[in-house]
Amino acid sequence: MGTTLTLDDEADVDVSPTGSPCNLWRLHSDAVNARWLTPHLSGQAIERVLKTDVFDEAQTDGLYPLLSARAGRVFGVDLSARMLAAARARFAQLHGIQADVRWLPCGDAVFDAVVSNSTLDHFASVADIATGLAELYRVLRPGGQLLLTLDNRANPAVALRNALPFRLLNRLGIVPYSIGATCGPRRLRRLVEQAGFEVTELGAILHCPRVVAVAVTRLLDEYASAQMQRGILRWLTAFERAATWRTRFVTGYFVALVAYKR
C-alpha cells in the first residue's frame, strides 16, 4: 500500500468533548507538550510525522506549527470527522486520516516519527493500549521515533479520577471528555518494549494541580487582563521544574516516553 492517506468526509464518528476547552489551559498544555517534544524532533530528517489525534489542532494551534516546521508532511489521525474538519480548516496542509489508531489504513514503515499525546489512554483496556502500540510500531520505519504521553496512573489524582464514576465527574465539569484505561511508568515501559520498541527516555510532564489550574484559568479567561493571563501562564510553567525531581511520577499528570523502532 502506498502512503496516500485520505479522509472519509461522509463518516462522522463523534468522539468530541462535551464541553469547550479553556483557552488559557489549552495554551499551557500545548506549551508543555511543545517544550518536551522540541529537543527530540531537532537535528533529524523527518519527511512524514503522524500525530495520533487532532483534538489540540481543532481547538488551538496545538502542535501543528512545531511539527510542520520539522517535518515535510504532517498527518493527523482521528476517529471524528468533525475534529478532522475543524483541524484542517485551521491548517490546510494537515493530511487528515479518519481511523482508529489501533487499525491504521496505511502501509508498513511509512512514518519517520509518531507523536501520540494522550491518545492511547482513551481505550477501554490496557490490552487496547498494547494493540495501539503494536500498530504504531508497524507504521514506523526502522529507526523511527515514538514520542508518547499517557495519563499517569502513578499520580494519585489520576488514579482517583479513574476510580470515580465518569458520569459524576462529567456532570461536575471536572472531566469534560471520555477517559479510559491507563497505567504508570513501569507498566507503560513494559508495554512499549513488548511492542518491539527500545525505550530511551521515561519521564513525566504537566505537574501543576490540574483540577485547580483548569478552574482558575477558566475564570481568568473571562475576567483577567492580558497581563494577568500572562502571569498565570508563567505560574503554571514554573510547576514543570518538578520534572527533574525524584517525585516526578507522583506529581506528573502524564508519563512522557521516547522510544525507537529497532
Protein Blocks (a to p, Z undefined) as FASTA:
>chain_A
ZZbdcddfkbccdfbdfbdcdfklmmmmmmmmmmmmmmmmgoiacfbdcdfbfklmmmmn
mjmlmmmmmpfbdcdddfblklmmmmmmmmmmlccddddfklccbdehkbfbdcdehkll
mcfbfklmmmmmmmmmmmpcehiacddddddfklmklmmmmmpcfklmmmnomamcdcdd
dddfklmmmmmmmnopacfbdcdehjbcfklmmmmmmmmmmmmcfklmmmmmmmmmmmmm
mmmpmklmmmpmbdcdddddZZ
